[in-house]
């Protein structure tokens, strides 16, 4: 059983707000319904990104890569994917949507988004034929 100080701190604040306010219980019930509804949203989105990146990596690497400068191509495509991911992270941070309850959620989401955009850039590069 993991002990998370922030969860305990959040529960204490909720109890203090509940005892200190004179509002009805309907507001509290609506808030708990919203929390239950989106409990595993981050994990679901991360799993979709990870599954999509696995499919794209499969399509990219099922055929042998061209022998001419493929290491340089992989490095440049990976850097482009990382830059796009960082741009997404910045936008989410600006919209105040880039916060997580645990380090595992943060790592799982960040790694899945990074791998998705890297695989997407590689797939576009190798399969589109624009750069050939």
ZADO-1210 file (C-alpha; in nm, 4 decimals, padded with zeros to 6 digits):
<atoms>
<atom x="00.0000" y="00.0000" z="00.0000" code="UNK" pos="1"/>
<atom x="00.1498" y="00.3274" z="-00.1116" code="UNK" pos="2"/>
<atom x="00.1429" y="00.6237" z="00.1231" code="UNK" pos="3"/>
<atom x="00.0924" y="00.9473" z="-00.0624" code="UNK" pos="4"/>
<atom x="00.1209" y="01.2595" z="00.1499" code="UNK" pos="5"/>
<atom x="-00.0604" y="01.4740" z="-00.1054" code="UNK" pos="6"/>
<atom x="-00.3669" y="01.2473" z="-00.1036" code="UNK" pos="7"/>
<atom x="-00.3837" y="01.2694" z="00.2761" code="UNK" pos="8"/>
<atom x="-00.3401" y="01.6461" z="00.2522" code="UNK" pos="9"/>
<atom x="-00.6229" y="01.6640" z="-00.0045" code="UNK" pos="10"/>
<atom x="-00.8550" y="01.4614" z="00.2190" code="UNK" pos="11"/>
<atom x="-00.7815" y="01.6897" z="00.5155" code="UNK" pos="12"/>
<atom x="-00.8598" y="01.9974" z="00.3048" code="UNK" pos="13"/>
<atom x="-01.1848" y="01.8393" z="00.1812" code="UNK" pos="14"/>
<atom x="-01.2905" y="01.7658" z="00.5405" code="UNK" pos="15"/>
<atom x="-01.2101" y="02.1217" z="00.6496" code="UNK" pos="16"/>
<atom x="-01.4061" y="02.2637" z="00.3541" code="UNK" pos="17"/>
<atom x="-01.6970" y="02.0317" z="00.4280" code="UNK" pos="18"/>
<atom x="-01.7090" y="02.1317" z="00.7939" code="UNK" pos="19"/>
<atom x="-01.6512" y="02.5004" z="00.7277" code="UNK" pos="20"/>
<atom x="-01.9064" y="02.5560" z="00.4532" code="UNK" pos="21"/>
<atom x="-02.2823" y="02.5866" z="00.4896" code="UNK" pos="22"/>
<atom x="-02.3585" y="02.4598" z="00.1386" code="UNK" pos="23"/>
<atom x="-02.5706" y="02.1564" z="00.0721" code="UNK" pos="24"/>
<atom x="-02.4389" y="01.8078" z="00.0111" code="UNK" pos="25"/>
<atom x="-02.5432" y="01.8169" z="-00.3559" code="UNK" pos="26"/>
<atom x="-02.2308" y="02.0128" z="-00.4509" code="UNK" pos="27"/>
<atom x="-02.0101" y="01.7576" z="-00.2766" code="UNK" pos="28"/>
<atom x="-02.1928" y="01.4692" z="-00.4460" code="UNK" pos="29"/>
<atom x="-02.1520" y="01.6306" z="-00.7889" code="UNK" pos="30"/>
<atom x="-01.7799" y="01.6739" z="-00.7258" code="UNK" pos="31"/>
<atom x="-01.7376" y="01.3097" z="-00.6224" code="UNK" pos="32"/>
<atom x="-01.9259" y="01.1954" z="-00.9343" code="UNK" pos="33"/>
<atom x="-01.6886" y="01.3937" z="-01.1536" code="UNK" pos="34"/>
<atom x="-01.3856" y="01.2473" z="-00.9752" code="UNK" pos="35"/>
<atom x="-01.5174" y="00.8924" z="-01.0143" code="UNK" pos="36"/>
<atom x="-01.5964" y="00.9528" z="-01.3797" code="UNK" pos="37"/>
<atom x="-01.2407" y="01.0595" z="-01.4674" code="UNK" pos="38"/>
<atom x="-01.0483" y="00.8361" z="-01.2266" code="UNK" pos="39"/>
<atom x="-00.8370" y="00.6493" z="-01.4832" code="UNK" pos="40"/>
<atom x="-00.8520" y="00.9006" z="-01.7684" code="UNK" pos="41"/>
<atom x="-00.4752" y="00.9631" z="-01.7763" code="UNK" pos="42"/>
<atom x="-00.3939" y="00.5923" z="-01.7819" code="UNK" pos="43"/>
<atom x="-00.6433" y="00.5305" z="-02.0627" code="UNK" pos="44"/>
<atom x="-00.5024" y="00.8122" z="-02.2756" code="UNK" pos="45"/>
<atom x="-00.1479" y="00.6905" z="-02.2090" code="UNK" pos="46"/>
<atom x="-00.2404" y="00.3353" z="-02.3056" code="UNK" pos="47"/>
<atom x="-00.3951" y="00.4570" z="-02.6325" code="UNK" pos="48"/>
<atom x="-00.0808" y="00.6570" z="-02.7148" code="UNK" pos="49"/>
<atom x="00.1391" y="00.3580" z="-02.6301" code="UNK" pos="50"/>
<atom x="-00.0688" y="00.1160" z="-02.8378" code="UNK" pos="51"/>
<atom x="-00.0719" y="00.3583" z="-03.1321" code="UNK" pos="52"/>
<atom x="00.3032" y="00.4035" z="-03.1140" code="UNK" pos="53"/>
<atom x="00.3548" y="00.0261" z="-03.1050" code="UNK" pos="54"/>
<atom x="00.1462" y="-00.0132" z="-03.4212" code="UNK" pos="55"/>
<atom x="00.3321" y="00.2697" z="-03.5960" code="UNK" pos="56"/>
<atom x="00.6719" y="00.1303" z="-03.4900" code="UNK" pos="57"/>
<atom x="00.5654" y="-00.2072" z="-03.6303" code="UNK" pos="58"/>
<atom x="00.4775" y="-00.0527" z="-03.9672" code="UNK" pos="59"/>
<atom x="00.8054" y="00.1409" z="-03.9761" code="UNK" pos="60"/>
<atom x="01.0384" y="-00.1438" z="-03.8793" code="UNK" pos="61"/>
<atom x="00.8680" y="-00.4434" z="-04.0453" code="UNK" pos="62"/>
<atom x="01.0674" y="-00.3755" z="-04.3618" code="UNK" pos="63"/>
<atom x="01.4433" y="-00.3187" z="-04.3541" code="UNK" pos="64"/>
<atom x="01.5430" y="00.0450" z="-04.3368" code="UNK" pos="65"/>
<atom x="01.7308" y="00.2031" z="-04.6261" code="UNK" pos="66"/>
<atom x="02.1030" y="00.1482" z="-04.5805" code="UNK" pos="67"/>
<atom x="02.2014" y="00.5054" z="-04.6588" code="UNK" pos="68"/>
<atom x="02.2406" y="00.7206" z="-04.3424" code="UNK" pos="69"/>
<atom x="01.9612" y="00.5476" z="-04.1512" code="UNK" pos="70"/>
<atom x="02.1192" y="00.6226" z="-03.8107" code="UNK" pos="71"/>
<atom x="02.1260" y="00.9939" z="-03.8875" code="UNK" pos="72"/>
<atom x="01.7666" y="00.9724" z="-04.0112" code="UNK" pos="73"/>
<atom x="01.6541" y="00.7972" z="-03.6917" code="UNK" pos="74"/>
<atom x="01.8270" y="01.0572" z="-03.4738" code="UNK" pos="75"/>
<atom x="01.6802" y="01.3543" z="-03.6622" code="UNK" pos="76"/>
<atom x="01.3294" y="01.2022" z="-03.6654" code="UNK" pos="77"/>
<atom x="01.3563" y="01.1282" z="-03.2931" code="UNK" pos="78"/>
<atom x="01.4606" y="01.4862" z="-03.2203" code="UNK" pos="79"/>
<atom x="01.1668" y="01.6174" z="-03.4235" code="UNK" pos="80"/>
<atom x="00.9305" y="01.3863" z="-03.2310" code="UNK" pos="81"/>
<atom x="01.0745" y="01.5036" z="-02.8979" code="UNK" pos="82"/>
<atom x="01.0341" y="01.8680" z="-03.0029" code="UNK" pos="83"/>
<atom x="00.6688" y="01.8110" z="-03.0985" code="UNK" pos="84"/>
<atom x="00.6120" y="01.6315" z="-02.7662" code="UNK" pos="85"/>
<atom x="00.7663" y="01.9173" z="-02.5704" code="UNK" pos="86"/>
<atom x="00.5446" y="02.1599" z="-02.7595" code="UNK" pos="87"/>
<atom x="00.2401" y="01.9534" z="-02.6573" code="UNK" pos="88"/>
<atom x="00.3615" y="01.9429" z="-02.2960" code="UNK" pos="89"/>
<atom x="00.4046" y="02.3215" z="-02.2982" code="UNK" pos="90"/>
<atom x="00.0532" y="02.3735" z="-02.4353" code="UNK" pos="91"/>
<atom x="-00.0914" y="02.1391" z="-02.1727" code="UNK" pos="92"/>
<atom x="00.1044" y="02.3204" z="-01.9016" code="UNK" pos="93"/>
<atom x="-00.0211" y="02.6581" z="-02.0274" code="UNK" pos="94"/>
<atom x="-00.3784" y="02.5286" z="-02.0175" code="UNK" pos="95"/>
<atom x="-00.3112" y="02.3964" z="-01.6637" code="UNK" pos="96"/>
<atom x="-00.3867" y="02.0377" z="-01.7702" code="UNK" pos="97"/>
<atom x="-00.0351" y="01.8987" z="-01.7187" code="UNK" pos="98"/>
<atom x="-00.0588" y="01.7841" z="-01.3572" code="UNK" pos="99"/>
<atom x="-00.0577" y="01.4328" z="-01.2174" code="UNK" pos="100"/>
<atom x="-00.1369" y="01.2650" z="-00.8871" code="UNK" pos="101"/>
<atom x="00.1668" y="01.0386" z="-00.8930" code="UNK" pos="102"/>
<atom x="00.5057" y="01.0097" z="-01.0543" code="UNK" pos="103"/>
<atom x="00.3936" y="00.6903" z="-01.2281" code="UNK" pos="104"/>
<atom x="00.1114" y="00.8743" z="-01.4081" code="UNK" pos="105"/>
<atom x="00.3487" y="01.1495" z="-01.5127" code="UNK" pos="106"/>
<atom x="00.6132" y="00.9085" z="-01.6443" code="UNK" pos="107"/>
<atom x="00.3619" y="00.6811" z="-01.8154" code="UNK" pos="108"/>
<atom x="00.1929" y="00.9728" z="-01.9921" code="UNK" pos="109"/>
<atom x="00.5172" y="01.1475" z="-02.0890" code="UNK" pos="110"/>
<atom x="00.6885" y="00.8353" z="-02.2222" code="UNK" pos="111"/>
<atom x="00.3810" y="00.7272" z="-02.4168" code="UNK" pos="112"/>
<atom x="00.3442" y="01.0717" z="-02.5781" code="UNK" pos="113"/>
<atom x="00.7160" y="01.0823" z="-02.6625" code="UNK" pos="114"/>
<atom x="00.7082" y="00.7371" z="-02.8202" code="UNK" pos="115"/>
<atom x="00.3888" y="00.8200" z="-03.0119" code="UNK" pos="116"/>
<atom x="00.5282" y="01.1351" z="-03.1718" code="UNK" pos="117"/>
<atom x="00.8629" y="00.9734" z="-03.2510" code="UNK" pos="118"/>
<atom x="00.6878" y="00.6799" z="-03.4175" code="UNK" pos="119"/>
<atom x="00.4529" y="00.9166" z="-03.6016" code="UNK" pos="120"/>
<atom x="00.7415" y="01.1206" z="-03.7425" code="UNK" pos="121"/>
<atom x="00.9281" y="00.8030" z="-03.8437" code="UNK" pos="122"/>
<atom x="00.6162" y="00.6613" z="-04.0081" code="UNK" pos="123"/>
<atom x="00.5556" y="00.9836" z="-04.2007" code="UNK" pos="124"/>
<atom x="00.9199" y="00.9983" z="-04.3052" code="UNK" pos="125"/>
<atom x="00.9591" y="00.6390" z="-04.4230" code="UNK" pos="126"/>
<atom x="00.6122" y="00.5631" z="-04.5560" code="UNK" pos="127"/>
<atom x="00.4989" y="00.8869" z="-04.7163" code="UNK" pos="128"/>
<atom x="00.7557" y="00.8920" z="-04.9955" code="UNK" pos="129"/>
<atom x="00.7845" y="01.2702" z="-04.9757" code="UNK" pos="130"/>
<atom x="01.1485" y="01.2585" z="-04.8688" code="UNK" pos="131"/>
<atom x="01.2612" y="00.9806" z="-05.1053" code="UNK" pos="132"/>
</atoms>
